[in-house]
Amino acid sequence: MLIDPDENHQFRLPRRIVRPQPRPQTPPQSYKIKELAVNATLTEQIAKVQVSQSFVNTGSRQMEVCFVFPLPYDGAVDQMTFMVDGKEYEAKLLNAQEARRIYEGYVRRNKDPALMEWMGNGMFKTSVFPVPAGATRTVTLRYSQICRKTSGLTELLFPLSTAKYTSHPVEKLSVQVNVRSQAKIKSVYSATHAVEVKRPTDQHAIVKFTATNQIPSSDFRLMYDIGDAAVGASVVSYRPHGDEDGYFLLLMSPEIKQENEAATKKNVIFVADRSGSMSGKKIEQAKGALRFVLNNLNKGDLFSIIAYDSAIESFAPELQRFDDGTRAAALGFVEGIYAGGSTNIDGALKAALGQLHDDSRPNYVVFLTDGLPTVGEKNESRIVQNAKQINKAHACIFSFGVGYDVNSRMLDKLSQACFGQSQYVRPNEDIETHVSKLYSRIAAPVMTGVEISFDMEGFAPEQGSPVNRIYPKEAFDLFAGDQLVLVGRYKKGGAAKVVVHGTIAGAQQQYDFPAQLVSDSSDETNAFVEKVWAMRRVGEIIDQIDLNGKNQELVNELVALSTKHGIITPYTSFLADENTNLRELARNGDRASTELEALSLSAGRGGFIQRDIKARFKRANNAPVSDAFAGGVLFKRLADDSDVVLHTVQNVGNKTFFLRENRWIDSALTQKQEQEAKQVERYSKEYFDLISRHGKGIAKYLAIEGKVTLVVDGKAYTF
């Protein structure tokens, strides 16, 4: 971030203003970040980081500025250099105590809480340099950092959110981290951003994140672990209240690559809809997806293709062993697929599952449809029941619903009954892209029928399992290069052993991994674990209501999770209304129950969107904040399939705040706490005493602009 050294104020982007403010008489100084690029190399816990930022002075007069960079960890950074357009400038590394004086002085003088969230961090501060009006400058920062290592995971943290105080969104943002290790790299995970991970070798991972025209509102956090076993696992835990069950997140990764000959042999059947509604672009994309699968089968795999409309046509009467000859014949069969006729879903599934008999090998069915069953059995429950009964080989069915006309509820029931997943392809999306991505993931099974259990010291069998509410909850398969994120709750802290059972190359295998479940978390470093669990739980609740009918207890839990974590669904969007009383639990539960009637739509746009939303919650792997809207909350609107920004809800740290009567209310606030809330004047001695007492645990919440009521250690304060 940039600081004016004369006025000692920050050139920053005003965030949502609750109360109208007078127009400044002096032309404001401001800047715009055109590009922010972070490149890091992380080797054996040492990170070498280069940050390049190009910004333009968008004001009408020259800026005299210095560059301030909050350090991720106090005392862990050295060898720092700073350049402006290639010229090196003097700079100082300040420890947390020295930096605190600058942060606090800035807040006191300017009555601006912007820097509050970095109190407790060290600081890198440069000497002054000029930026003429309209001029562009490129600043480059290089430093080395010793990364933290906890729970077997090495962690890189980069303070990306400093860029949120510019006058405009960042035009181009990129982060690239090269992770290298002498040992094999297993899991690579970001709790904050949806990153792309490429694995050139077992010892090298390339992590990328890119965005355009965004306002970064969260820092970038990356974790990875290493290991030489066929399967690696690490556990991160978080327990904010010692008298309640804690939360854990398990990262599990198998070998990155398998030689073709060594890969576990599998059976794959592709079931393609060729009814009249698939004509044109859709059938060509489906055929492209089929070609991709056929060109990426492994030697020794068995496969087949079923094409269906009102009639069922099979490439062969039984599974074929994959080789050059059968591939060529299958590609010829694909060329002969044309769209026309009705849709016999029941017959197609029976034909496919009827070819699978050997449950000693992994069995996968990739099922694609764009419409409703119009021939043969049409009742969705009976279609699902028929598939379940004939699925003697325990095949996993991966269903793709194409377009808004599919019976999305039937596909979800089918996937649940047959150990698979449903995915939904919007009318403007490419079928081939979705299918090829799925097949690339499942191409090489490493461990099948995986089940996970926890053993804990001092936890007797009669006490039941030490863990509960685990998602995903069913047995699953692990694939080469894939990564599983499993979340759950635990009853007590202490040393634990994660036991992984499964089948590798036809033989039962077991792996044991040590884990330490915290008894009481001292800070919010791993609070993201609770949020990921809550998102998965929300998806599970919606799924249960969708497939099994409403249950008021589940509805109330959905409202409670949405309120606590700011997870806004189409059924709880009323919570964002400033007139909704968050503490009227019964009324809010009744309102959510009414909104959930929308799940009665089994097909059409509304049904499609709801099942797609549900699937996204169930697959949530991290807890990113919406960068596009600087802390605002996004939700999907059913009426038109659009993303809606809710400016009356914001997630900060591990808390959610709702705007009520021009005041941000902590979602944890009870009526009694509100009545007894202590008024604290901002920037007063009492204000800074509170920060000194609670440190970073409270500072980031005081960076919220406008009036705030905050709960700290069971007591409410209004600022």
N, C-alpha and C positions, 0 to 999 in steps of 0.2 A: 504494500500500500504506500501511497505518497503522502507526506506530511509537509505543510507549509512551516518552515522553521521560524519565520518572523511572528506569525500569528499563532504558531504551534497548534494549528488545526488541520484536520484531514480533509482532503478533497474527496468528497464521497457522494454516493447516490442516496438521496432521500428515499427511505423506504415508505411503506404505506403510512400515511399520516392520519391519525385518528381525529385530531382537531385541526380546523383550518388555521393556516399560518400566514402572517403578513408577507407580502412580496418584498424581497430585499431591495434596498435602494442602490447598493453597489452591484455592478455586474458580477455574477458569481464566477468563481474559478472552478473549472471542472476538467476532467480528462476522460478519454475513452480508450479502453484496451482493444487494440486491433487483433493482437495475437498473443497468446500465452502458451508457451511450450515447456513442458517439464520432461527431461530425459534423465533417467537414473540407471545406474548399474549396481546391482546388489549381489555381492560376493561374500559368502561365509560371514554374514552379519555386518559387513561394512558396505555402506551405500555411498556412492559418488554421484552427486546430483548437480545438474545444470538447469537453471531456470532462465528462460529468455522471454522478456515481455516487451512488446512494441506498443507504445501508447502515444496518443496525439493530444495536445493541449486544445481542447474545444472551447476554451474561454476566449475573451477578447483582449486579454493582457498577458504579459509574460509571467510565468510561474517560476518562483525560486523554491525548489523542493529538495527534500531528502527522502531516501527510500528506507522504509522500515519493514523488517521481515521477522515475524514471531517465530521463535525456534520451536521445533516439535517437542524436544525433550531438553530440559536444562542440563548443560554440561556435556551433552553427547555430540556436539557439533564442533568441528575445527576446520582449519585450512580453508577459510572462506575468502573469496575474492569477488570484487564487484566492479563492473565496467559499464560505461555509457557510450554507446556507439564505438566500442573498441578501446576507449580510454579508461584506464583504471582509476578509481576514486578511493580516497581513504574511507575506511569503515571500521566500526568497533563492534566487538561481540560483548554483549552485556548479559550478566547472569540474571536470574529471576528477580532478585532483590533490587538490582539496579534498574532493570526494565520496569519493575512495578512502579517506581517513582515517576517514570515517564508516562506510563499508562494512566496512573492516577492523576498526575498533573494535567494531562490532556483532558481527562474527564471533568476535573474540577473547573478548569478555566473555560471550557467550551460548553459545559452543561450538555454533553453529548455522550451517550453510553456506548458508542461504537466499538471502543477498544476493550470494553469490560470482559469480553469472552476470552481474551488472551492473558488476563491477569494470572500470574503464576508461571507463565512461560518466560524464557529468556528472550533476548531480542538482538537482532543485527541491525545497526543503524549507520547510514552512510553520511558523508559530508554533503554539503549543499551543491546542487547543480542547476543551471537555468534551462527553461524550456519556453522558447518564444511562442506567442499565440499562433495557433495553426500548425506548429512544428511537430514532427514525429521523432521520438527517441526510442532506441532499443537498449534496454538494460539487461545485463547478463550477470547472473549470480551463480557462483560455483562453490560447493562445499562438500565436505565429507562428514558422514554421520555414522555413529555406532547405533545399530538398530536394537531395539528391545527383543528379548526372547522369553516368552512365557508359554507354559503348557505345551512345550515342544514346537511352538510356532514362532518364526522370526517375523517381525512386523516393521513395515515402513510406513511412516506417517508424514504426509506433506500438507502444510497449511494452505490449501487451495482456496478456502473461503475468504481469504483476505481480498480477493478480486471482486467480492460482491459490493464493495463500496465505490465503484466507479460510477460515472454519470450515465453509462449505457451498458447494455449487455456485452459480454466479451464476444467479439466477432468469431474468433477461431480459438478453440481450446483443445490442447492435446497433451496426453500423458503417456509416456512409454517407459516401461521398466524392464530391463534385461536381468533376469535372475539366473545366477550361475552357482553351481555347487559341485564339489568333488563327489559327493554322494548323490543318489538318485533323488530328484525332486518329486514329491508326491502331490499333495493338495496345494493349489494356488487359489486364493480367495480374497475378494474385496467385500468388506461389510458395507461399504458406502456407495459404490458405483458398479454399474453393469459393464464389466470389462470383457474384452476379448482376449483369450489366452491361446497362444500357439506354443507347441512343444516340439521344437526341432530335434532335441535329443532328450534322454532321461535326465541329463544334468543341466539343461538349459530351457528356460521358459521366457517367452516374450509376452508382456502384458500391455494392452493398449486400451486407452479410453479417448474418444474424440467427441466433440460437441461444437455446435455453432450457435451464435446468438443466444447465449445462456448467461445467467447470473449465478455463479457457483455459490451454493449456500452451505456446503459441507466440505470438510477436509477430506483428502484422499487417503484411504487406509488400505494397505495390502498385507496379507499374511501368507506364509508358505511353510511347509514342513518337508522333511527329508526322511529317507529310509530305504533299506535294501530288500525288504520283504516283497512278495508278490502283491500284497495289499498293505497300504499305509493308513493310519488313522490318528487323528488328534481331536481333543475335546476342549472347547472353550465354555466356561460356566459363568453364571451371574446369579446372585441371590441378593436382591435389594433389601429384603426383609427376612431376618433370621427365623421368624416364626411362621413363614410360608414356604411352600415348595419353591425350589430354585429352578433356573432354566439352563439347559445345556444345548450346545450346538456341536454336532459330530461331523467332522470332515473326513471323508474316506475316499481314497483313490487307489486303483489298481495300477499295474504296469502301464506305461504310456503306449508302448507298441508291442505287437506280437508278430513274429514271423508267420507268413501265410500257413506254413506247414504245422506250426505249433498252435495256431488259433483253435479254440474250441469249435468243433463242428456243430452246425446248427441247421434247422429246417425252417425255410421261409416260404410263405405263400402270399402273393400279391393279389388282392381281390379288387378289380377295377370296374367301376360303374361306366357302362357305355350306353345308357339310356338316351333318349332324344334330347333331354335337357343338357346333356354334356357336349352337344355339338359345338363346333367352332374352336375357339381358343382353349376351352377347358379340356377337351379330349386330346388336343395336341400336347398340352402341358402334362396330362396324365401319362401319355405315352412317353414323354421325355423322362418322367419320374421312373417309369418302368425300365427304360434303357439304363438309367443311372444305377438302379439296383442290380440289373443283370451284369453290368460292367464292373461291379464292385463286390460280387460274391467271392467267397474264399474257396480254394480247392478243397474238395471233400464235403462242401455244403450240399444239402438236398433242397430243391426248390420246385415251385410250380406257379402258374398264373391262372386265375379265374377271371374271365370277362363276363359281365352279366347285363342284361336288360330284362325283358320278360322271359328270355331263355338263358340258360347257363352254359357257357362254353369253357372247357378246360384245355390248357396247353397239352396236358397228358393225363391219362387216367390215374396216374400215381406220381409220387415225387420223383424227380429226376436228379441224378448226380451231376453237379456242376462241372463242366469241362468246356473246352473250346467248341466242341460239336453241339452240345446242348445249348450253349449260349447263343450260337448262330441260329439254331432252330427257334429258340425263344424270341430272339430279336425279329425273326421273320413273322412269328405269331403276333407280335406287338404291331408290326406294320399293317396287319390285316384287321386291326380293331377299328370299327367305325361306330359313330353314335346313331342310335335309333331305337325306338321301342319303349316299353314301360320299365318298371323297377321291381325286381324280385329279390329283395334283400334277404329274406329268410332262406330261399333256395341257394343263393350264393354262399351264405355262411355255412349252410349244411354241407355243400360241396367242398368247401375249403377245409373245414374241420374234420370232415370224413376222410381226408387223405392223411391226417396226422394220427399216428398210432404209437410212436416210440417216445415215451416220456423220459428216456435216459439222456436225450439230447434237448437243448433249448429249442422251443418251437415258437415261431413268431408269425402272426398274421397281420399284414398291413392292409387295412380295409378302407376303401375310398367310396364315398357316395355324395351326391349333390341334391338328393330329393327324398321324398317320402316313399314308403313301400306301397306300390299300386297293384302288384300282382302277387298271388300266393297269399301267405299269411300277412295280414296287415296290422294286427294288434301288437303294439310295442312290447308289452309284457310277455306275450307268448313267443315272440321272436327272440327275446333275450333268454327266456327259459329254455327254448329249443337249443340255442347255442351253448348254454351252460351244460345241458345234458349230454350233448354230443362231443363236448370238449374233453375227451378222456385223456388226452396227452398234455393237459394243463397248458395249452398255448396261451401266450400273451397276445391280446388283440389291441393293436394300435389303430384307432379310428380317426379318419380325417373327414370332417364335415365341410363341404365346399359350398359357399354361398349361404344365403339366408333361408333357403327353402328346406333345409334338412330338419329331421326330427332330432334335435340336439339332445333332448332328454333321453331318448332311446339310445343314442350313442354313448352317453355317460353311463347309463345302466349296463350297457354291453361291456364297456371297459371295466366297470367295477366288478361285474360277474366273471370276467375272463382276464383278470390280472394285468390289465393294460392301462392306456391313457387315451383321452380324446383330445384332438387338436382341431381348431377351427380356422378355415381359410376364407378371408373376406373376398367379396366379388372382385375387388381390384388387386388381389394378391396372386402370386404365382404358385400353383400347385406343386410344380417340380421343386421349387426352392424349399418348401415346407417338408416334402417327403424325403428329399435327398439329405436334408439336415438331420431328420429323424433316423434315416437308415445309416448315415455316417456314424451316428452315436451307437447304434446297436449292432454294427457290422461284426465286431469281434468280442463275443462274450468271454470274460475272464473267470468270473465266479457267478454261479446261478443259484437261485433259491436261497439268497442271503438272508439270514436272520441274526439279529443283534440282541444281546442281553448284557446286563451289568451285574457284576458281583461287587459287594462292598464289605469291607471289614466291619464286624460287629452288627451286621444286618441279618437277623435270623430269618430262615425260610418262612416261618409262620407269619412274618410281618408282610408277606407278599413281595412284589417286585420293588426294588428301590427307585425305579423310574416309572413314569406313567405319561399318558397323553403324548405319545411319540408319533411324529409325522415325517415321512410316510409310515403308515402303520402296518402295511402288508409286506410279505416277503418280496424281494426284488432281485434283479440281476445287476451285476457290475460289468461294465464294458471297458475295453482298452481305451485309455485316453479320457475316460469319463470321470466325473467327480460327483460324489453323493454329498448332499447337505441334509443331515437328519437333525431334527430338533425335538426336544421333549422337556419334561419336568422331572425333578428329583426331590426325594423326601428329606435327605440329610446330607450334610457335607462330609468330606473326608476322602481318604484314598479309595480308589475304585479300580476295577478291571473291566475293560470293554471286551466282550467275547463275541467274535464274529464267526458264525458257522456258514458253510456253503459248499457247493460242489465245484471243483476245478478239474477239468478234463475227465469227468466221470467219477472222480474220487472225492469222498467227503473230506473237508479240510476245516481246521479251526485255527484262528489267530487270536492272540491275547494282546491287548494294549493297555498300558497303565494310564490312569487319568486321576486328576485331582479336582474334586468338586468343592468349590468354595463354600464355607459355612455362612459367611456374611460379607458381601462385597463392600469394600471401603470407599469405592468411587464408582463412576458411571462408565469407565473405560469400555466394558463389555456389555453395556446396556442394549446394544443392538440385538443381542441374543434373544432378549425378551420380545422385542418388536418382531423379529422374524418368526418366533413361535406364535405370536398373536396373529400375524397375517396368515400363517398356515391354519391356525385354529379357526379363523373366520371362514376360510375356504371350506374347511371340513364341516362347519355348522351349516353353511349354505347348501353344501352337498347333501347332508343328511336330511334337511328340510325338503330339498328338491326331490330326492329319490324316495323318501319314506313318509313325507307329510310333516305338517307343522307340529311343534312341541313348544309350549310357551316357555319352558325352562331354557331351551336352546335359543329362542327368540330373545329372551332377557339377557342371556350371555352374549349374544351378538351385539346388542345395544351397549352393554357394559364394556366390551372390548373396543367397540368403535369410539366410545366416549373417552376411555382412558388413553388409547393410543392414536386417536385421530385417524383411524382406518375408516374412511367414508365409503360406504357401499351404496348402490341404488336404493337399498331398503332403509338406510340410516342417514340419508343426506339431509333430512330435516334437522339433524343436530347442528348443521351449519347455519340454520336460520337464527338470527339474533333474538327472535321472540320465543325460542324453545328454551324451556327451563330444564337444564341438564339433570336436576335432582328429582324431577317428576318421573320416577322410574316406571311406575305402573302405566302412566299415560304414554310414555315413550315406547314402552314395550308393546302396547296396543297399537300404536301408530306403525311400528315396524312390522307387526303381524299383518296389518292391512297391506302395507307395501309389498310384503312377501307373497301376496296373492298373484303377483306378476309371474311367479315361477310356474303357474298353471299353463303358461304358454309353452307347449312342447316343440313348436316349430316357428318359422318366421323370423323376422329381424330381432324381435324382442327376445325370443327363446335363444337364438344364436348368441346374442350379445351377453345374456346372463350366464350361459354356460362357459363362454370364453372368459368372462370376468372371474367366475368361480375357479376355473382351471389356473388362471394366473395367480390367484391367492394360494391355491394348493401347492403351486410350484415355486413360490417366493423363496429366493435364496439369500437375499440381503435386504437391507432396510434403507434404501437411498431416500434422501430428501429431494423434492422436486426442484432441480436447479433452474428449470426454465422460468420459474415464477418466484424465486428468492424466498422459499419457505412456505409459499402457499400450498394448499393440498389439492391434488387432482382426484377427480372421480369420473367414471364413464357414465354418460347420460343414455338411458335406454331409448329415448324417443328418436334420436338421430345418430347414435353410435359415435358421439363426439366427446372429446375430453373437455371437462369443465373445471375451471380454476375457482376454488373457494378461498376468498380473501378473508373470511371470518374465522378461519381455522389455521393454526400454524403449529408445526412440530419443532421443538427446540430441545436439543439434547434428548433426554428420556422423558420429556414432558410434552403434553399437548395443551394448547391454550385456545380458548374460544372467545370471540369478541362479543361482549354483552354491554350495551349502554356505554360505548366508547371506552371500555376497559377490557383488557385481556385477562381472562379468568383461568387459573390453573384447573385442569379437569379433575384433579384430586380434591378440590375444595369442597368441604362439607358445609351444610348450613350453619352449624355451630361454629366452625372455624371462621366463616365469613362474618358472623356476628361479633366474634372476638378478635377480628383482624386488627393488627397494630399498624397505625399509620406512620410511615417513615418518609421524611422529606428526602427527595433525591439530592445527592451530592452533599448531604449534611454529614456531620461527624458520625452520627448513628448509622448512616448509610454505609460509610466506609468501614466502620467497626464491624458491621454485619459481614461485609466482604472479607475482612481480615479473619473473622471467626470461622467462616464457612468456606473461604477460598474459592477455587474454580467451580466447586459444586453449586455455587449460587451466581457467580459472576456472569456466566453466559446467559442466564435468564434475565438479568438486569440490562442486557444489551438490547432487549426488546424495546422499541419505541412506544411511547404513549403510557397511559396508566396501566399498571400491572398488579394483580393480586396473586401472590405466590405462596405455596405451602413449602415450608422448610422444617424438617424434623417434627412434623405434626403441628406446627404453628403457622398461622397465616400472616402475611405482611402485605400491605398495600403501598406501592411506591408511586 
